Amino acid sequence: MSSKKFRPDWTEKAPPDGTYRSIFKYGDPNSFKHPSDAWYEMIKHDFNLSDKDFMSKNKEGLEPVSLKRSVALKAQQIESIQNIVGKENAALDDYSRVKYASGKTAEEMMDLRHGIIREVADVVVHPRDKNDVRDLVAYCNREKIPVTVFSAGSSVNLGCRPARGGVSLVISTHMNKLLEINELNQTVRVQPGMFGPAYEEALNKAPELFGCKKRYTCGHFPQSFEYSTVGGWIVTLGSGQASTYYGDAYDIVFSQEYVTPVGTFKTLDYPATATGPKVNDIMKGSEGAFGILVEVTMKIFLYMPQNRQRFSFMYPTWDAAVNASREIMQSEFGKPAIYRISDPEETDRGLKLYGMPDIVDKFLNLRGFKPMRRCLSLGNVEGDRDYTRLVARKIKAIARKHKAISLTGYATKKWEHTRYTEPYMREDLGDYDIVIDTLEASVTWDNLHRLHQGVRAYVKSRPGTMCMTHASHFYPQGTNLYFVFIAHMKDPEEFRKFQRGIIDSIQQCGGSLSHHHGVGRMIGPWMKTHLGKEQMDVLRTLKKHFDPNGIMNPGGQLGLD
């Protein structure tokens, strides 16, 4: 007699409205992604758990949000804010105040599961246009009311938290449109609250929607693409999965318009200038600490998906994967769009996640690609047809030179199918006190192995903790290392201490504090040590100029206060 295989009761229902879970759940309320059976077995084994530990869920966060904190602003101030944006665009209810004070860090998710509410704003404001933003910032500056910007809420650095109350300013509710395509300049003018899918669809359909001759793409596809905004990409210095070809958000911005407490300005539309340090560059990555981005002109690229060339390889070792990748990035025959290499632990756990057939595993073993040594590489090339064929051919030749075996484009297609849905698993595992979180750091080639080994050593010093690492944004001078750690951990304070230890380890081993997640309030305490007093003094001087009363995202954003 066969017995039915046990599977945890993974959640398949949207969280009830008004609950903590409806705030911390990632993405579409009705979408879910559950761990594969192989991953479930792996988790039990690595964390010394059994089916019994998955019989009942712990803190699910299904309780209604209850804040029980009065509004600190005066009634006259609330009325003045309502008069600026319209009463319907200023919310005072508990749920709105908590929702728009929350991002998507593991720390915030753990807190909300336990009903712990940190800082919140007094009023949540949804400006209708940049004139509302201008009037609101001017009023708040006069009244010395703090303003914290919220766009999509996909922040993973506590950047949405209104540390000193005041106003949560939600930019994506109304300011979310593509305004103009300039086909001659190959640029677009767009509002900062436009979400990734809507932005990309409008560019793909440029002939139908804007009368253009060609179709375009934004070239920026972070894992949070479906639930992040154009403005969010820019002010946090984000990087998309195809950045190796198209560039990071920093590279794609052409000009910007900002509202600050000392005035409104638009940087100039030129492909290049020699008129001193560029204010346009200064404002990128400013994370709402200097002012509010209200409009942006972006570079766009020709949309030619028919020319895409996918590839994937298995390397025998991490050293081989790294050395091949450096050669590819420095050879100057062109760049792939998406390019990734996974270290041995991520490779083996990833193969379990995607359900690699036993026959493939046996084949790889027979060819000498052993578990916990082999490393997966995947990617694609985009652009003109002749270009994509050339670059794909050159990449394949270098991979073979470093003893890799081709897996065709199959692994890349499998990854593409789920590349935006991996974060959904965090809710499932969190129901059983299993935490997934990530930290990433930029690093030069000559320091890559020190950073990789040092951070892994710290993470692994905690018994029963997984640490998967990949590199996914490449440059001739180096790459980024993206550390994914998974632990069975119930106490939010234990998590905070462990995570801060990883950040310490990244800095001690010579990595940047962030490659594409930004700084926020989470990493702010490390900024002075990382940049040094002189550079921090420059940033503080800019803060003082743009925001003399300290109302813009105060409370530690960028480590400025």
N, C-alpha and C positions, 0 to 999 in steps of 0.2 A: 504494500500500500504506500503510495507516494503522499507526502505531506506538502502542503502549500508553503512556499518560501516566504518567510517573514519580511515585510517591508514596513518601515515606519509610516505613520499616518501623515505623510507630507501634506501640507496645506494646499487646498485646491479652490478655496473660496476667497473672494475679495474681502479685505478687512472692512468691518462695519464702519460706516461714516462716523466721524467724530472721535475715533479711537486713536490711541498712541500708535498702533500698528499702521494705521492708514497714513501716518506721517513718515515713519521710518521705512515702510515698504518701498522697495526700489521699483521705478518704472510704472508700467501699466498695472492698475489694481487687479486686473483679471488675467495677468500673465504670470507664469511660474516656470521654473526650471529646477528639476529635482536631481540630486546626485544619482549617478548610475549605480547599478547593483555592485559593480566592481569597486566604485569609490566608497560605497557604504561599508563593504567588507574591509577595505583598506583602513577606513577611519576607525572601525571597531578594533582592528588589530593594532594600529599604531597608538591608540589612546587607551588600550586595555579595557575596552567596553564590550558589552554583550547586547543581544537583542533586548534584554530586560531594561537596559538603560534607555532604550528608545520606545518603551511602551507608553510613556506619558510625557507630555510636554511640560516645560517649566514656564518661565515668564513669557507669555505670548504678546503682551501689550494690547489686549482686547478691551481694556477698560476705557470708558469715555475720558477724554482729556479734562482734567480739573486743575485750574491754575490757582485760584483763590488768592490772587494778588491784585490789589487795586491799581488803577491807572494813576501814575505819578504826575502826569501833566495836568495843568489847570484846565478847567472847563472852557475858559476863553481861548486857550491855546488849541484845544481840540476843535472848537468852533472855527477858528481861523484856518486850520488845516483843512477842514471840511469845505470851507468856502473856496479854497484854492483848487481842490481836485474834484469837488462834488461829494455830497454826503455818502452816496452809494460806493464811493471809492476810498472810504476810510473806515476800517473795521476795528472794533474794540473788543470783540468776543474772545474768550479764552482760547478756543481752537485756532483761530487765525494767528493770534499772538505767539502761540507755541509752534505752529506749522512753519511760519515764515521766519522763525529764529533757528531753524534746524537744517543741517546739511545731511550728508550721508557717510559720516565717519563711523567706524565701528564703535567708537566711544559714545557717540550720540545715540546709536541704535541700542547699545546696552543700557544707557541711562533711561531711555524712553521705555524700554521693556520693564524696567523697575519703577516706572512712574516718576522718575527723577527729572525735574525740569530745571535747567540752569537759567541763564539770563534770557529775558524776553523784552521786546519793545512794548511801549505803552499803546501805540496805535500802528496799524498796518495800512500803508497808503499805496494805491495803485494809480500812478500818474497816467493821464491820457496821452500826453505828448511832451516834447521837450520844453514847451512853455510852462507846463505844470511843474516840471522838474526845476526849472529856473526859479519860478516863484516860490516853490516850496523850500529850496535850499536857501534862498535869500531870507525867507521868514525864519527858518530854523537857525540861521547864522545870527540874526538879530536877537533871537530869544535864547540862543545857546542851547538848542535842543539837538542831541546827537541824531545822526542819520546813518543807518546801516543798510547797504544795498543788498537786495536779493533778486536774482534773476531766475535761475532754474532750480537752485537748491541741490545741485549735484556736488557741491563742495566737499572735499575730503580733508580739510585743514581747519575746521571750525571758523571759516571765514564768514559765515552767515549769522554768527551769534552776536546779538546787540548787547555788548558788554556793559553799556551804560544806559540801557533803556532808550527812551525817545521814540524814533520812527524807524520801522522797517519799511524800506521803499522797494516795492516789487515792480521791476522794470518790464517783466515779460507779459503781463496781463494785457496791456494795450499796445505797447511799443514793440511790435513783433512783425513788421512788414518789410519786404524788399521794395524799395522806393524807385529805383532806376537802374537800368543796365546801360553802361556806356560801351558799346561794342567797339568803337574806334580805339579807346584806351584799354579795353579789356578789363574794366573795373565795374563794380556795382556799389550803389549806395544803399545801405541797409540799416534798419533800426536794431539796437543791441539785444532786444529781447526775443529775436526770432530764433526758433528752435532749429536744430540741425536738419532734420528731415524736411521741414517746410522750405528751408533755405536751399537745400540741394535739389529738391523737386522743382522749385521755381527756376533754378539755373538749367536743369536738364530740359525743361520745357520752355526755354527762352523764346524760341520761334513762335510758339502758340500764345504765350502770355505777354510777350513784350515786342513781338514783331522782329526778332533778331534773325540773322542769317544762319547762325550756328548754335549748337548746344554747348553748355558749359558745366563745369563741376567746381565745387568749392575747394576740393583737395584736402579738406580737414575732417578726419573721421576718428575722433577719440572713442574709447570704449563707451563713454557716456554720450555718444553722438545723438542718440534718440531723445535724451533728456538733459541736454545742455544747450546753451545759446551762443550766438555769435559773439556777443559782448563778453560773456563769461570766458570764452576761449582767449580773448585778447587781454583782459585785465588780470588773468592769472598766468599768462604766458604758457598757455596750453600747447599740446603737441598731438597731432592726429596720427593714426596708425600708418598713414602713407607719407609721413613727414620726410622720410629719407629722400624722396623725389620732390614733393611740393613745398617742403619747408615747414617750420613750426609756425604757430599763430603769429609770432613776432615778425616773420618774414612775409606773411601774406597781407598784413595791414598796409594800406596805402596812406590814408589820412583819417583823422578822428576829430570829433567835436565833443567838447566837455563843458559841463556846468560845474563851476567851483564856487566856493564862498566869496572869492574876490572877483568873479566875473566869468563870462562865457567866451570860449575861443574855439576856432577850428584850425587845425594844422593845414599846411599848404599842400596842394595836389601836384607834386612833382616826382618824377621817377628818381631824381637824385638832386641834391643841392650841396653847395660848399659854403653854407652860411652859419657856420659854428655848430656846436652840439645841437642835436635835433630834439625839440620838445616832443615831437611825435614819438620818438623812441623812449623818452623819459616817461611818458604816460602809459606806455604798454607795461603791463604787469603791476600797475599801481594799486590794484585791488581795492578801489574805492576810497583810498586814504587821502588822495589829493582832490578828487572830484568825481563826478558821475558821467560816464560815457553815454551820450544820448544819440549819436549817429556815427556811422563809420563807413569809409570807402575801402573796399576790399579788392585785392587782385583775384581774378578768376582764371580758369584754365579750360582748354578745349576738352570736351567730354567725348572720349573715343573708347568705350568699353569693348568694342569689337576687336580692338588690337591688344587686349590684355593677355599677357603671357604669365601663367602660373608655374611655380616650381616648388619642389620640396626635396630635401636631402636628409639622410642620416649620416652623421659624422661619427667616427669611432670614439672620439674623446672631446672633451670641452676645449682643450688646447687646440685641436685641429679646427673646431668650429670657429674659435676666436681668430686664429691666424688666417683662415680663409676669408672671414668677414673683413678683417683689416685690409687684406689684399684687394678684395672687391671694392671697398670704399676708396682706396687710394690709387686705383689703376686708371681712373679718368676716362673710361670708355662710356660712362653714363652711370646712372643710379637706378636701382629698383625703387618702386614706390613703397610697397610693404616689404619689410625684411626683418626676420626674427630668428634668434637662436635661443634655444632652451637648454639650461644646464642639465646634468644627468638626473637629478631628482625631479625637476619639472618634466623632463622628457618621459620618465617612466610613469609618473603619476598622471600626466596628461594623456598618455596612451590608454591608461585605465579609464580616464574620464570619457574619452571618445570611443571606448569599446573596441580596442584593436583586436582583430581575430587571432586566435592561437596560432594559426598557420603562418601569419605574418611574423609573429614573435619568434617562432621556430626558425623561419627563414633568416631573420636578422641574426639570431644566435649562431646559426651555421656559418654565416658570412663573417663572423667575428665581431659583431656589434652587440656587446654584452650589456645586460641591465646594469643600471647605475654607473655606466661609463659612457654609453652612447648619447648623442645629442641631436635633437631634431632642429632642422632649419626649414623655414617656409617663407614664401613671399610671392610677389608678382611684380611685373614691369608694366608701366602704363605710358601712353603717349603715341607718337607716330608709329605706323606699322613697321617700317624699317628699323626704327630705333628700338622698339621692344624686342624684335627678333635678335638684333645685335647684342643687346644687353643680356638677354636671357641666355644666349649662346656663350657669352663670355663668362657669366656666372657659373654655368654648368662646367666649363673647362677648369675654372679655379677650384670648384668643389671637388672634381675628380682628382685634381692634383694633390688635394689634401685628404685623399682616401675616402671621400664620401660616396655613398650609393644614392642614386636618384630614386625618389618615390613618386615621380611624375608630379602632376598637380593635384593629386588626390588629397593629400594631407591639408593643403591650403584650402581646398574647397570645403573640407570638413570643418576647418577652423572658421572660415568665412560664415558658415551656416549658423554658428553660435557665438560669434565674436562680440555681439552686443548683449548677450543674455547671461553671461557668466555671473554678473553681480546678483542675479535673482536667487542663486543658491544660498546666499547669506541668510535669508529669512528662514529657510528650511533648517539649516544647521544651527542657527541661533536659537531655535526652539528647544534644542537639546544642549545648550551651553557650549556650542562649538563656534569659535570666533575665527573669521577670515578677515585679514586686513593686508594692506599693501603699503610699501614705502619705496621710493625710487630716487636714484641719484645719478647725476652725470659724472662721467669719469673719462680720463684720457687712457689711451691704449697701454701706456707704460705703467699705469697704476691699477688696471682692471683686475688682475688676479689678487692683488692685495685687498682690494675692496670686497671682492666676491668672497674670498676665504675668511676675511675678518668678520663681516656681517653674518655670514653663515655660522661661524663659530659661536658668536654671541647668541643667535637664535637657538642653535642646537644645544647651548648650555642649559636651557630649560628642558628637562626630560619630556619626551613624548611630544615634541613640537616639530611640525613640518616646515620646511623652508624651500620654496620653489623660486627659481630665479630665471629671468630671461632678459635679453637685450632686444629692444624693439625700435629704437630711433638711432640712426647711424650717421656718422660724419667722418671725414678723412682723419680727424684728430682723435676720435674716440666714439663713445656710445653712451647709453644709459643702462644701468642695471635696475631691474624692477623686481623687488623682493616681495613674494607672496608668502605670508606665514599663517599657519592654521594651528589652533591650540584648543584644547578642552579647558575652558576657563569660565568660572561663574562670577567672579568678583570684578566689577568695573574698576576698582582701584588697583587690583593686581594687573589688569590689562594696561591701565595708564602707565604704571611703573615700568612694565615690560616694554611697551612701545617706545617710551622715552629713552630706554636703554638702547634700543635699536638706532634711534636717531643719534645718540651719543656715539655709537659704534660707527655709523656712516661718516660722521665728521672726523672721528679719530683716524679712520682709514683713508681719508683723503677724497671722499666723495662730496659732491655738492649737496646742499640740504634738500634740494628739490630739482627735478628735471622738468616736470610738466604739471605737477599738482599745485604749484604756488606755495605761498607761505602761510597766509592766514594768521590765526592766533596760536595755532598748535606749534608751529615751528619758529614763531617770533622770538622766543627766548634764546635761540641759538644764533640769531642774526649778527649780533655784535661780534661774537667770537669768529663767525664764519667770514664776514666781510671786513672786519677791522674797524677801528674807531673813525678813521678818516672817511671811509666810504659811507658809514652810517651817518656821520655828520652831514655829508652832502644830502642824503635822503631826508634827514630831519630838517635841514634848511629848506628843502623844497616843501616839506609838509607845513612848516611854519609860514611859508609864503602863500601857498594855495589855501591853507586852512588855519588862519591865525587863531581862531577860537577853539580849535580841536574838536569840531563836531563830526568830521567825516570818518566813519568806521573807527571810532576810538576804541581803546581798550586792548592794545597789543597787536593790532594788524600790522604786518611787516616788521614787528618789533620796534615800532616807532614811538610808542608811548607805554 
